[in-house]
Amino acid sequence: MKFAKSILDNAYEEIGEPPAHGINYERIEEEEEKLSLSDSIFAPNSMVENALIDHDIYRNIISSSYGVNLPEEFPEIRPERRGEKFIFMFCGYACVRKGIHHLLSIWNEMPRDAVLRIVGGVEPVIEKKFSEILKSDRVELTGFVRGVDRFYQSSDAFIFPTLEEGGPQVTYEAAVHGLPIVTTPMGAGRMGNSVCILGAGDRSAWLSALLDVYKDRDLRFEMGRRVQETVRNYDWDIVGARRYRDLGDMIGKRKI
């Protein structure tokens, strides 16, 4: 939380708003106490590990991940446009923490038929600062939903400019559907080079990458193929078995 607070304080300062992320020093102290009582912890993201590099717990971190429920049959990778408009999907609470302001600030520079689909609620400060674009036909707002799979199925690409994550569940979900994924180091999870990784605030890089995905059918197919192949290693059963094995190895080393 100490690491996250620094990132998010800076993000709110950049948009000229007081921090509304909810991380305070009392919560940080509580987390520090929990870490001090732990022999080891699971870290679901390499960025979580990096955040603890100066902590005593670092040498006993168990690298892990979140997972996803894999279907018996994977959805077909569909690089052709799925409708008259090209749908870039974002999933989650559309807040400063998730970097949604970076997307909204460039969206008027995207082609007219490129729609940003936000599946989830919107933070009040984002509603206030980006009301014009959010109310336009350039953005589709669904609010919080159940049965999110149907939105992945009808989207053309997945974009996730998140600033800070534990484990990016939605990245794994989008990968199941073979969607091209453009995200940040925080949003990549353990998907590695199968996703396109960009700095959250690199405006020109995001515009360029999104336009490439928008224009290039073959690129969409290759990106979708790579993520769908990688996510096969992240079924919850596989993740759980891996955690069980790694925890056993850690306990075994401590007994020696």
Buried (B, 14 or more C-beta within 10 A) or exposed (E): BBBBBEBBBEBBEEBEBEBEBEBEEEEBEEEBEEEEEEEBBBBBBBBBBEBBEEBEBBEBBBBBBBBBEBEEEBBEBBBEBEEEBBBBBBBBBBBBBBBBBBBBBBBEEBEEBBBBBBBBBBBEBBBEBBEEBBEEEBBBBBEEEEEBEEBBEEBBBBBBBBBBBBBBBBBBBBBBBBBBBBBBBBBBBBBEEBBBBBEBBBEEEBBEBBBBBBEBEEBBBBBBBBBBEBBEBBBEEBBEEBBEEBBEEBEEEEEE
